[in-house]
Amino acid sequence: MRILIRPRWPVLALLLLAPTIPELLTGSTPVAPLVVDPPAFAVSFLGIVGLYGTGALLIREFVVYFRRGWASVLLLGAAYGIAEEGLAVHTFFEPAGLAPVGALGAYGHAFGVNWLWALGLTAFHAVYSIALPILLTQLFFPEAKDARWMDRGATALVAGIYLFVVALFAFVVGHGPSPVLLALFLAGIGGLIYLAYRAPSDLLSVRPGPRRIAAAALAVDGAIFFLGWTIVLVLAGSGGRVPAVVAALVLVLLSLGAITVVVRRVGTEDLDRSKFDFACGMLGILFAWDAVLAVRTPSILGATALFLYVLFRLDRTLRARASREIPVGVSGSPSG
């Protein structure tokens, strides 16, 4: 069976961005071992590339092959989040007080599931593990955004790697779901994949014309989801004075509000710059999070410095592209 992957640079970029943003920038995977124990870091990072990177590649190929848009990216990203946290590392079922769930193992917990944690992490992976890496890769390599990167043989290979890594994590972690919960979450994943297949490609398309929001405001909008998640974490530590369902509602409403602002205020003109400004907000609030974590873990600032450089290079690339008057796409979908 032939295995063809091309172009290689965009594939490599997505493979690396998908795990680096949610793991290194949040401190979930420590940066310090890169210096003190490089072999251990390499093994750890290879594992998360096998999970995040292959998942992002498969989702990106699905969306391009079926000509879907950002709604499908987010739906498939949510399916990915359930697969990772529910089927692979089992944090949906983590006992209260244990890392990384902490207080969310009790706040919003019912019937053996950390429901509030599950909601937040499902949305987090959809946004930060899948949509944002795809968006950044698209901005760096616009010439490759509409093309398939893998043939059937390569797709089957990447899918096999992904499923193997999920199974490996599930075996190593243990304390997995009961058969009933496993069936429930598998059904949820299947339903999200079906919705992604059926979702119109223009479901979250932006409006034609110029954008009607300032760059700073768009960056703030990009930070809204993580701000909402931070509020949830604060409420979780408040001793249950605010019901968990209220915290969930806050997260959902803020996330929907952020999406609504993009759809209504961003225009098709200079769309790449709008995507960049939004991405700056999404990453900027993670930089602020890193500044807080740096009090205990200074090495995390290395990840911040890396992504500041990425944004700097991307800004220069977009400016150079604009100066050459390369036309920007007119669709709000991942292929535009």
Sine and cosine of phi, psi and omega as CSV:
sin_phi,cos_phi,sin_psi,cos_psi,sin_omega,cos_omega
0.00,0.00,0.77,-0.64,0.00,-1.00
-0.95,0.30,0.61,-0.79,0.05,-1.00
-0.80,-0.60,0.91,-0.41,-0.06,-1.00
-0.79,-0.62,0.84,-0.55,0.07,-1.00
-0.80,-0.59,0.85,-0.53,0.03,-1.00
-0.29,-0.96,0.42,-0.91,-0.18,0.98
-0.96,0.29,0.50,-0.87,-0.19,-0.98
-0.96,0.27,-0.58,0.81,-0.06,-1.00
-0.91,0.42,-0.72,0.69,0.07,-1.00
-0.88,0.48,-0.63,0.78,0.03,-1.00
-0.89,0.46,-0.72,0.69,0.01,-1.00
-0.89,0.46,-0.66,0.75,0.00,-1.00
-0.87,0.49,-0.72,0.70,-0.02,-1.00
-0.93,0.37,-0.63,0.77,0.04,-1.00
-0.85,0.52,-0.60,0.80,-0.05,-1.00
-1.00,0.06,-0.63,0.78,-0.02,-1.00
-0.92,0.40,-0.63,0.77,-0.09,-1.00
-0.85,0.53,-0.70,0.71,0.05,-1.00
-0.99,0.10,-0.48,0.88,-0.12,-0.99
-0.93,0.37,-0.67,0.75,-0.04,-1.00
-0.90,0.44,-0.82,0.57,-0.07,-1.00
-0.97,0.24,-0.34,0.94,-0.07,-1.00
-0.99,-0.17,-0.83,0.56,-0.08,-1.00
-0.97,0.26,-0.64,0.77,-0.05,-1.00
-0.96,0.28,-0.32,0.95,0.02,-1.00
-0.98,-0.19,-0.12,0.99,-0.04,-1.00
0.99,0.11,0.05,1.00,0.01,-1.00
-0.89,0.46,-0.62,0.79,0.16,-0.99
-0.94,-0.34,0.92,-0.40,-0.05,-1.00
-0.88,0.48,0.59,-0.81,0.01,-1.00
-1.00,0.04,-0.47,0.88,-0.10,-1.00
-0.81,0.59,-0.65,0.76,0.00,-1.00
-0.85,0.52,-0.35,0.94,0.06,-1.00
-0.85,0.52,-0.51,0.86,-0.01,-1.00
-0.99,-0.12,-0.73,0.69,-0.12,-0.99
-0.99,0.11,-0.45,0.89,-0.01,-1.00
-0.51,-0.86,0.95,0.32,-0.07,-1.00
-0.82,0.57,-0.66,0.75,0.01,-1.00
-0.87,0.49,-0.67,0.74,0.01,-1.00
-0.90,0.43,-0.66,0.75,0.04,-1.00
-0.89,0.45,-0.65,0.76,-0.02,-1.00
-0.88,0.47,-0.68,0.73,0.01,-1.00
-0.90,0.43,-0.70,0.71,0.01,-1.00
-0.89,0.46,-0.71,0.70,-0.05,-1.00
-0.93,0.37,-0.59,0.81,0.05,-1.00
-0.88,0.48,-0.60,0.80,0.03,-1.00
-0.90,0.44,-0.68,0.74,-0.02,-1.00
-0.97,0.24,-0.44,0.90,0.14,-0.99
-0.91,0.42,-0.66,0.75,0.03,-1.00
-0.90,0.44,-0.38,0.92,0.01,-1.00
-1.00,-0.09,-0.89,0.46,-0.05,-1.00
-0.93,0.36,-0.76,0.65,-0.12,-0.99
-0.88,0.47,-0.73,0.68,0.00,-1.00
-0.92,0.39,-0.60,0.80,0.04,-1.00
-0.88,0.47,-0.70,0.72,0.01,-1.00
-0.91,0.42,-0.65,0.76,0.03,-1.00
-0.88,0.48,-0.70,0.71,-0.02,-1.00
-0.90,0.43,-0.65,0.76,0.02,-1.00
-0.91,0.41,-0.68,0.73,0.02,-1.00
-0.88,0.47,-0.65,0.76,0.03,-1.00
-0.92,0.40,-0.64,0.77,0.04,-1.00
-0.85,0.52,-0.75,0.66,-0.07,-1.00
-0.91,0.42,-0.65,0.76,0.01,-1.00
-0.94,0.34,-0.70,0.71,-0.05,-1.00
-0.88,0.47,-0.69,0.73,-0.04,-1.00
-1.00,-0.06,0.08,1.00,0.05,-1.00
0.82,0.57,0.79,0.61,0.04,-1.00
-0.98,-0.22,0.01,-1.00,-0.10,-0.99
-0.85,-0.52,-0.37,-0.93,-0.09,-1.00
-0.92,0.39,-0.47,0.88,0.07,-1.00
-0.87,0.49,-0.67,0.74,0.03,-1.00
-0.92,0.38,-0.60,0.80,0.07,-1.00
-0.86,0.52,-0.73,0.69,-0.04,-1.00
-0.93,0.37,-0.63,0.78,0.03,-1.00
-0.91,0.42,-0.70,0.71,0.04,-1.00
-0.93,0.37,-0.55,0.83,0.08,-1.00
-0.90,0.44,-0.61,0.79,0.08,-1.00
-0.91,0.42,-0.66,0.75,0.07,-1.00
-0.87,0.49,-0.64,0.77,0.06,-1.00
-0.88,0.47,-0.69,0.72,-0.01,-1.00
-0.87,0.50,-0.67,0.74,0.04,-1.00
-0.90,0.43,-0.66,0.75,-0.01,-1.00
-0.90,0.44,-0.67,0.74,-0.03,-1.00
-0.94,0.33,-0.82,0.57,-0.13,-0.99
-0.99,0.17,-0.46,0.89,-0.02,-1.00
-1.00,-0.06,-0.68,0.73,-0.10,-1.00
-0.99,-0.15,-0.49,0.87,-0.08,-1.00
-1.00,-0.10,-0.90,0.44,-0.10,-1.00
-0.99,-0.16,-0.11,0.99,0.20,-0.98
0.88,0.47,0.47,0.88,0.03,-1.00
-0.94,0.34,-0.34,0.94,0.06,-1.00
-0.86,0.52,-0.39,0.92,-0.10,-0.99
-0.88,-0.47,0.24,0.97,-0.04,-1.00
-0.91,0.42,0.72,-0.69,0.05,-1.00
-0.88,0.47,0.42,-0.91,-0.03,-1.00
-0.87,0.49,0.64,-0.77,0.07,-1.00
1.00,0.00,-0.27,0.96,-0.03,-1.00
-1.00,0.02,0.55,-0.84,0.04,-1.00
-0.94,0.35,0.55,-0.83,-0.01,1.00
-1.00,-0.05,0.06,1.00,-0.15,-0.99
-0.96,0.28,-0.66,0.75,0.01,-1.00
0.87,0.50,-0.74,-0.67,-0.07,-1.00
-0.90,0.43,-0.38,0.92,0.00,-1.00
-0.96,0.28,-0.05,1.00,0.16,-0.99
-0.97,0.22,-0.22,0.98,0.07,-1.00
-0.88,-0.48,-0.64,0.77,0.00,-1.00
-0.98,0.22,0.93,-0.37,-0.06,-1.00
1.00,0.06,0.30,0.95,0.00,-1.00
-0.99,-0.12,0.71,-0.71,0.06,-1.00
-0.33,-0.94,0.62,-0.78,0.08,-1.00
0.83,0.56,0.58,0.82,0.07,-1.00
0.99,0.14,0.14,0.99,-0.05,-1.00
-0.80,-0.59,0.68,-0.73,0.12,-0.99
-1.00,0.08,1.00,0.08,-0.20,-0.98
-0.92,0.38,-0.64,0.77,-0.01,-1.00
-0.93,0.36,-0.67,0.74,0.10,-0.99
-0.87,0.50,-0.69,0.72,-0.02,-1.00
-0.87,0.49,-0.68,0.73,0.03,-1.00
-0.89,0.46,-0.76,0.65,-0.05,-1.00
-0.90,0.43,-0.69,0.73,-0.04,-1.00
-0.96,0.29,-0.55,0.84,0.08,-1.00
-0.88,0.47,-0.72,0.69,0.03,-1.00
-0.92,0.38,-0.63,0.77,0.00,-1.00
-0.86,0.50,-0.73,0.69,-0.01,-1.00
-0.91,0.40,-0.62,0.78,0.03,-1.00
-0.87,0.50,-0.63,0.77,-0.09,-1.00
-1.00,0.07,-0.80,0.60,-0.17,-0.99
-1.00,-0.04,-0.51,0.86,-0.04,-1.00
-1.00,0.04,-0.42,0.91,-0.10,-1.00
-0.88,-0.48,-0.88,0.47,-0.13,-0.99
-0.90,0.44,-0.74,0.68,-0.05,-1.00
-0.91,0.42,-0.72,0.70,0.07,-1.00
-0.86,0.51,-0.63,0.77,0.04,-1.00
-0.90,0.43,-0.68,0.73,0.00,-1.00
-0.88,0.48,-0.73,0.69,-0.01,-1.00
-0.90,0.43,-0.68,0.74,0.03,-1.00
-0.88,0.47,-0.64,0.77,0.03,-1.00
-0.88,0.47,-0.64,0.76,0.00,-1.00
-0.94,0.35,-0.60,0.80,0.01,-1.00
-0.96,0.29,-0.57,0.82,-0.11,-0.99
-0.78,-0.63,0.92,0.38,-0.06,-1.00
-0.90,0.43,-0.45,0.89,-0.02,-1.00
-0.93,0.36,-0.29,0.96,-0.07,-1.00
-0.95,-0.32,0.06,1.00,-0.17,-0.98
-0.96,0.30,-0.41,0.91,-0.04,-1.00
-1.00,-0.08,-0.17,0.98,-0.11,-0.99
-0.99,-0.10,0.50,-0.86,0.16,-0.99
-0.95,0.33,0.62,-0.79,-0.02,-1.00
-0.98,-0.19,-0.27,0.96,-0.07,-1.00
-0.71,-0.70,0.63,-0.78,0.14,-0.99
-0.99,0.12,-0.09,-1.00,-0.08,-1.00
-0.90,0.44,-0.63,0.78,0.01,-1.00
-0.89,0.45,-0.69,0.72,0.02,-1.00
-0.92,0.39,-0.63,0.77,0.03,-1.00
-0.88,0.47,-0.69,0.73,0.03,-1.00
-0.90,0.44,-0.63,0.78,0.02,-1.00
-0.91,0.42,-0.73,0.68,-0.01,-1.00
-0.90,0.43,-0.66,0.76,0.04,-1.00
-0.89,0.45,-0.64,0.77,0.04,-1.00
-0.89,0.45,-0.67,0.74,0.05,-1.00
-0.88,0.47,-0.71,0.71,-0.01,-1.00
-0.87,0.50,-0.76,0.65,-0.03,-1.00
-0.90,0.44,-0.61,0.79,0.04,-1.00
-0.89,0.46,-0.70,0.71,-0.03,-1.00
-0.92,0.40,-0.64,0.76,0.06,-1.00
-0.86,0.51,-0.73,0.68,0.00,-1.00
-0.90,0.44,-0.64,0.77,0.00,-1.00
-0.89,0.45,-0.73,0.69,0.04,-1.00
-0.87,0.50,-0.70,0.72,-0.02,-1.00
-0.87,0.49,-0.64,0.77,-0.01,-1.00
-0.93,0.37,-0.68,0.73,-0.05,-1.00
-0.95,0.32,-0.65,0.76,-0.10,-1.00
-0.95,0.30,-0.72,0.70,-0.05,-1.00
0.97,0.23,-0.33,-0.94,-0.05,-1.00
0.58,0.82,0.78,0.63,-0.04,-1.00
-0.99,0.15,-0.06,-1.00,-0.05,-1.00
-0.96,0.27,0.36,-0.93,0.14,-0.99
-0.93,0.36,0.28,-0.96,0.04,-1.00
-0.82,0.58,-0.60,0.80,-0.01,-1.00
-0.92,0.39,-0.72,0.70,0.01,-1.00
-0.93,0.38,-0.60,0.80,0.06,-1.00
-0.86,0.51,-0.71,0.70,0.03,-1.00
-0.89,0.45,-0.62,0.79,0.00,-1.00
-0.89,0.46,-0.74,0.67,-0.06,-1.00
-0.96,0.28,-0.54,0.84,0.11,-0.99
-0.90,0.44,-0.64,0.77,0.05,-1.00
-0.90,0.43,-0.63,0.78,0.05,-1.00
-0.88,0.47,-0.68,0.73,0.04,-1.00
-0.89,0.46,-0.71,0.70,0.02,-1.00
-0.88,0.48,-0.66,0.76,0.02,-1.00
-0.90,0.44,-0.65,0.76,0.02,-1.00
-0.92,0.40,-0.63,0.78,0.04,-1.00
-0.90,0.44,-0.66,0.75,0.03,-1.00
-0.90,0.44,-0.70,0.71,0.03,-1.00
-0.88,0.47,-0.61,0.79,0.03,-1.00
-0.90,0.44,-0.60,0.80,0.03,-1.00
-0.93,0.35,-0.59,0.81,-0.06,-1.00
-1.00,0.03,-0.30,0.95,-0.09,-1.00
-0.89,0.45,0.74,-0.68,0.06,-1.00
-0.87,0.50,0.59,-0.81,-0.05,-1.00
-0.91,0.41,-0.39,0.92,-0.03,-1.00
-0.98,-0.20,0.29,0.96,-0.10,-1.00
-0.86,0.52,-0.64,0.77,0.02,-1.00
-0.91,-0.42,0.50,0.87,0.01,-1.00
-0.94,0.35,0.55,-0.84,0.05,-1.00
-0.99,0.13,0.23,-0.97,-0.06,-1.00
-0.99,0.15,0.50,-0.87,0.07,-1.00
-0.90,0.44,0.49,-0.87,0.07,-1.00
0.97,-0.25,-0.17,-0.98,-0.03,-1.00
-0.96,0.28,0.36,-0.93,0.05,-1.00
-0.98,0.19,0.45,-0.89,-0.08,-1.00
-0.84,-0.54,0.68,0.73,0.02,-1.00
-0.48,-0.88,0.65,-0.76,-0.01,-1.00
-0.94,0.33,0.39,-0.92,-0.03,-1.00
-0.85,0.52,-0.70,0.72,-0.02,-1.00
-0.90,0.44,-0.65,0.76,0.01,-1.00
-0.91,0.40,-0.60,0.80,0.02,-1.00
-0.93,0.38,-0.59,0.80,0.06,-1.00
-0.91,0.42,-0.66,0.75,0.06,-1.00
-0.88,0.48,-0.66,0.75,0.03,-1.00
-0.88,0.48,-0.61,0.79,0.04,-1.00
-0.90,0.43,-0.41,0.91,-0.02,-1.00
-1.00,0.03,-0.11,0.99,-0.16,-0.99
-0.88,0.47,-0.69,0.72,-0.07,-1.00
-0.87,0.49,-0.75,0.66,-0.05,-1.00
-0.92,0.38,-0.52,0.85,0.11,-0.99
-0.88,0.48,-0.68,0.73,0.05,-1.00
-0.88,0.48,-0.65,0.76,0.03,-1.00
-0.91,0.41,-0.61,0.79,0.06,-1.00
-0.89,0.46,-0.64,0.77,0.06,-1.00
-0.88,0.48,-0.66,0.75,0.04,-1.00
-0.87,0.50,-0.70,0.72,0.01,-1.00
-0.89,0.46,-0.63,0.77,0.03,-1.00
-0.90,0.43,-0.70,0.72,0.00,-1.00
-0.90,0.43,-0.55,0.83,0.01,-1.00
-0.90,0.44,-0.50,0.86,0.00,-1.00
-1.00,-0.03,0.17,0.99,-0.06,-1.00
-1.00,-0.04,0.16,0.99,0.03,-1.00
0.98,0.21,0.35,0.94,0.07,-1.00
0.97,0.22,0.28,0.96,0.00,-1.00
-0.92,0.40,-0.47,0.88,0.09,-1.00
-0.95,-0.30,0.82,-0.57,-0.03,-1.00
-0.84,0.54,0.57,-0.82,-0.04,-1.00
-0.87,0.49,-0.53,0.85,0.00,-1.00
-0.91,0.42,-0.51,0.86,0.06,-1.00
-0.93,0.37,-0.67,0.74,0.05,-1.00
-0.88,0.48,-0.66,0.75,0.04,-1.00
-0.89,0.46,-0.66,0.76,0.00,-1.00
-0.90,0.43,-0.64,0.76,0.05,-1.00
-0.85,0.52,-0.73,0.68,-0.02,-1.00
-0.89,0.46,-0.70,0.71,-0.02,-1.00
-0.91,0.42,-0.72,0.69,-0.05,-1.00
-0.92,0.40,-0.65,0.76,0.03,-1.00
-0.90,0.43,-0.65,0.76,0.00,-1.00
-0.91,0.41,-0.71,0.70,0.03,-1.00
-0.91,0.42,-0.60,0.80,0.04,-1.00
-0.89,0.45,-0.67,0.74,0.02,-1.00
-0.88,0.47,-0.67,0.74,0.02,-1.00
-0.91,0.42,-0.66,0.75,0.00,-1.00
-0.88,0.47,-0.65,0.76,0.03,-1.00
-0.87,0.49,-0.69,0.72,0.00,-1.00
-0.88,0.47,-0.75,0.66,-0.07,-1.00
-0.90,0.44,-0.61,0.79,-0.10,-0.99
-1.00,-0.01,-0.45,0.89,-0.13,-0.99
-0.95,-0.31,-0.36,0.93,0.03,-1.00
-1.00,0.02,0.70,-0.71,0.01,-1.00
-0.96,-0.29,0.14,-0.99,-0.01,-1.00
-0.97,0.26,-0.31,0.95,0.03,-1.00
-0.98,0.22,0.70,-0.71,-0.02,-1.00
0.81,0.59,0.70,0.71,-0.10,-0.99
-0.92,0.40,-0.60,0.80,-0.01,-1.00
-0.89,0.46,-0.62,0.79,0.04,-1.00
-0.91,0.42,-0.63,0.78,0.06,-1.00
-0.89,0.45,-0.68,0.73,0.04,-1.00
-0.88,0.47,-0.64,0.76,0.01,-1.00
-0.90,0.44,-0.72,0.69,0.00,-1.00
-0.88,0.48,-0.66,0.75,0.02,-1.00
-0.90,0.43,-0.69,0.73,0.02,-1.00
-0.89,0.45,-0.59,0.81,0.04,-1.00
-0.86,0.50,-0.64,0.77,0.04,-1.00
-0.92,0.39,-0.67,0.74,0.01,-1.00
-0.87,0.48,-0.68,0.74,0.01,-1.00
-0.98,0.18,-0.55,0.84,-0.05,-1.00
-0.86,0.51,-0.64,0.77,0.00,-1.00
-0.94,0.33,-0.46,0.89,0.12,-0.99
-0.94,0.35,-0.58,0.82,0.08,-1.00
-0.88,0.48,-0.66,0.75,0.03,-1.00
-0.90,0.44,-0.65,0.76,0.07,-1.00
-0.87,0.50,-0.67,0.74,0.02,-1.00
-0.89,0.45,-0.60,0.80,0.01,-1.00
-0.88,0.47,-0.59,0.81,0.06,-1.00
-0.94,0.34,-0.72,0.70,-0.02,-1.00
-0.92,0.40,-0.43,0.90,-0.06,-1.00
-0.89,0.45,-0.32,0.95,0.05,-1.00
-0.87,0.49,-0.61,0.79,0.02,-1.00
-0.98,-0.18,-0.48,0.88,-0.08,-1.00
-0.73,-0.68,0.99,0.13,-0.07,-1.00
-0.87,0.50,-0.45,0.89,-0.07,-1.00
-0.90,0.44,-0.33,0.94,-0.02,-1.00
-0.91,0.41,-0.36,0.93,0.03,-1.00
-0.91,0.41,-0.33,0.94,0.09,-1.00
-0.90,0.45,-0.64,0.77,0.05,-1.00
-0.91,0.41,-0.64,0.77,0.05,-1.00
-0.87,0.48,-0.71,0.70,0.01,-1.00
-0.88,0.48,-0.64,0.77,0.02,-1.00
-0.87,0.50,-0.71,0.70,-0.06,-1.00
-0.98,0.20,-0.44,0.90,0.16,-0.99
-0.88,0.47,-0.64,0.77,0.04,-1.00
-0.92,0.39,-0.64,0.77,0.04,-1.00
-0.85,0.52,-0.72,0.69,0.01,-1.00
-0.91,0.41,-0.62,0.79,0.05,-1.00
-0.88,0.48,-0.73,0.69,0.01,-1.00
-0.91,0.42,-0.63,0.78,-0.01,-1.00
-0.92,0.38,-0.63,0.78,0.05,-1.00
-0.87,0.49,-0.71,0.70,0.02,-1.00
-0.90,0.43,-0.62,0.78,0.03,-1.00
-0.89,0.46,-0.70,0.71,-0.01,-1.00
-0.91,0.41,-0.63,0.78,0.02,-1.00
-0.91,0.41,-0.67,0.74,0.02,-1.00
-0.91,0.42,-0.63,0.78,0.01,-1.00
-0.91,0.41,-0.67,0.74,0.02,-1.00
-0.90,0.43,-0.59,0.80,-0.01,-1.00
-0.93,0.37,-0.43,0.90,0.06,-1.00
-1.00,0.05,-0.01,1.00,0.05,-1.00
0.86,0.51,0.68,0.74,0.13,-0.99
-0.97,0.26,0.82,-0.58,-0.05,-1.00
-0.90,0.43,0.62,-0.78,0.03,-1.00
-1.00,-0.07,0.55,-0.83,0.00,-1.00
-0.87,0.49,0.34,-0.94,-0.09,-1.00
-0.90,-0.43,0.30,0.95,0.01,-1.00
-0.90,-0.44,0.50,-0.87,0.05,-1.00
-1.00,0.06,0.04,1.00,-0.03,-1.00
-1.00,0.08,0.17,-0.99,0.02,-1.00
-0.87,0.50,-0.32,0.95,0.03,-1.00
-1.00,-0.08,0.20,0.98,-0.02,-1.00
-0.69,-0.73,0.00,0.00,0.00,0.00
